[in-house]
Amino acid sequence: MTQKNYDISVLIVEDDDISRELYATILNRLVKKLYLAENGAEGLKLFKKHTPDLVFTDIAMPEMDGFEMLENIYKIKDCKTIIISAFSQPS
């Protein structure tokens, strides 16, 4: 059995199946608890239920984007977040 190196829980919110599974494969080896969501609405629901220590989120997703989800999460609890996205805004 693989030892979990970090006693933290992580929520990954990513609509791309391949990316979500890649992040999950890597992080599942390192953290105590891992939750996966396909969109911001599902991510918010999981956050309310489990209040993870860290949230990885994409920005552009169906149903609720990452920014709107984070706004709602920060109303519940201030938590660490990492925003991941394949898109960038022009300067």
Helices and strands as residue ranges (DSSP letters): E 6-13, H 17-28, E 31-37, H 40-50, E 54-57, H 66-76, E 80-83
